[in-house]
Amino acid sequence: MKNTYYHQLLKNNKEWVQKKIDTDPKYFEELSKGQKPPVLWIGCADSRVPANQITGTLPGEMFVHRNIANMVVHTDMNMLSVLDYAVNILKVKHVIVCGHYGCGGVQAAMQNKSLGLINKWIRNIKEVYKDNITELRKIEDDQKRFDRLVELNVKAQVYDLAKTSIVQKAWKDDSGLEIHGWVYGLNDGIIKDLKVSMDSAAHLDDIFTLDLD
């Protein structure tokens, strides 16, 4: 079999392991004992937005869930299972939804082209566009409108997090959980805090506040 990029990845792994052991002989022994990450990261599956690298965190410091366009969809059992495990078992203190400028999923949602199965997924982003159409139509520059929808989509996902019984139960139990919305810049590597952090259901409309007694 030809030497391919596939084999290079395995070679890279061995070199990485050796570097870790050279620095700390007990590194993997300690890491294997369990995890207690303070953060759940809900990010985009885009290969240019690796959660640990852009935040300077190490293995074990961040629990990560990624999907197209960093969505929090209430019928997505994958995302909900990750959220439930992170909040109720790992006891994370922060859940961060991190989008990124130049997101292909958001860009696709701004168009009318049919993309097959992904149509069903990005329809959720189209709903965000529709809910903010007055603001977005006032933005004449296409790139700025695109960037703004990326931000609005992250904000919408943070609010959708707050609407889950998982998050609201954690707030009711005074667990100290906070949720946040960020956007990462591919062109400069900087994370922008969208200032939509929440630590209670106080910012939700009453209709979304659940009676958990």
N, C-alpha and C positions, 0 to 999 in steps of 0.2 A: 504494500500500500504506500502511496506517495506521502511524503512529508507535507502535511497541510496545516492550515491555521488551527484546525482542530487539535492536532498533536502539539502545536505550540502552546495552546492553552494549558494542556497537561504539564508541559515543561515549566511554564510560568508558575503553575501551582506548586510544584516541587521546590522551585527556587524561593517562592514566597514563604513556604513552610520553613525552609532552612533559615531564612533571614529572621523569622520570628523566634525560632529556637535558639539561634545564636544570641539574640538579644535577651531572651527570657526562656530558659530551658523548661520552665513549668507553664508556659503560656497556654498551650492547648489543654493541659491537665486542669488548669483553673477554669478555662473557658467552658469545658465540658461539664462542669458541676452544675450549671444552670444559668438562667438569664433573669435579669431584673432591670430591663430597660425603662427609663423614665418617660420615653416618648414613643407614641405610635405615629408613624408617617404615612399619610395617604397621598401618594404622588402619581404622576403620569408614568406610563410604561416607556416613555421615550428614553432611548439609550444614552442620551446626552445629559440626563438629570439623575445622577447616582446620589442617593440620599446621604450616605456616609461621607463620601468625598467632599461634597459641597458644604457640609456642615462641620467637617473636621472631627467626626465622631468615629469611634472604633467598633469592631464587632462586639455585640452585646449591649450597645448603648442605644440602639434604635430598632424598634419593631416596625417592619415595613410592609405595606400593602400598595401595589401599583396596578393601575388599569389605564385604559385610554382616557385621557383628559381628566384624570384624578377625580372621578365621580363618586358621589355618595348616593347610591340608588337604593331605595327602600325595599326593592324586591331582589336585590343582589345578596344571596345567601353567603357568598364568598366574603364580601366586604363585611357583612353583619357578623359573621362568625369570627373574623379577625378582630373586629371592634369589640365584640363581647369578650373574647379571650384576653385582649389587651387590657380592657378596663376592669374586668371582674377577676381575672386570674393573675395577670402580671401586675395589676394595680398601677398602670402608667398614670402620670400626672398631667401629661400634655398630649393632645391629639392635634396634629398639624396637617391641614390640607395644603399641599404645595403644588400650584400650577406653574406653568412657564410660558413666557412670551414665545411666540412662534409655534404654538401647539397645533399639530396637524389635525387633531380631533376637533378643536374649536374652529379651525379654519374650514374644515369640511362641513361643519354645522352652519356656516355662513353661506353655503352654496346650495344649489338645488340639484346637484348631480347625484344620481343614485349610485351607492357604493356597496350594494348587497347587504349582507348581514349587519354591517356596521351602522346602517340606516337606523336600526332599532335602538342602538346605543346612543348615537349622537342626537337623537330626537330629544333627549333630555336637555341637551345644550340649546337646541332650537327653542325650547320652552323658556330658557333663561333669556335668550335673545328677544323673544316675544314679550316677556314681562318687562323688559327694559328698552323697548323699541323706540320710545320717544327720545330718550337720551342718546341712543346709538345713532339714530337718523340725523341728529344735529351735528355729528362728527363727520365732516366732509372728507378728511384724509382716511384712505382705506386702511393704512397701517395702524393709525391711532385708534380707529374703530375696532380693528382686530385686537389690539392690545387691551383695549377697554373691556371687550367681551371676555378675554382671558381673566381679567380681574373680577368681573361680575360673576363669572362662572365659579370661581373659587369662593367668593362670598356666598353664593347660593348653596354650595356644598357644605360650608360651615353651618349655615342655618339648617340644612337638612340633617346634619349631625346632631344639632341641638334638639331636633324634633324626635329623635329616636328614644325609645324607652330605655335603652342601655345608658345613654348619656344622662337622661333626666333622672334615672334611678341613682346614678353615681352622685349627682348633685343633691338629691334628696338625702342621701346618706352622708353628706358633707365629706366626701372623699378627697376634696381638693383638686378635682379634675378641671382642667382648662382646655378650651378648644381655640384654634387659631387659623388664620388664613394668610398664606404667603404666596408670592410669585417670584420665580427665579428668572434671571436674565441670561439667556444663552450668549448674548454678545458681550457681556461684561462680568459674568459670574456672580453678580450681586443678588442677594435675596431681598425682596421688598416686603415689609410687613404691612398688610392691608388694614391693620387696626380694627379688626372685627373679632377680637378675642372675647370669649364669654366664659363665665364661671357659674352661671345660673340660667334658669329659663326666663328671667325677667324681661329679656328683649324679644321674646316670642309673643305672637298674638295668642290670646287666650284659647283659641280653638285648637292650638297645637300643644297646649300644656296638659300633660296627662295626669290623671288622678291615680297615683301609685299606692294609695293606702290599702 
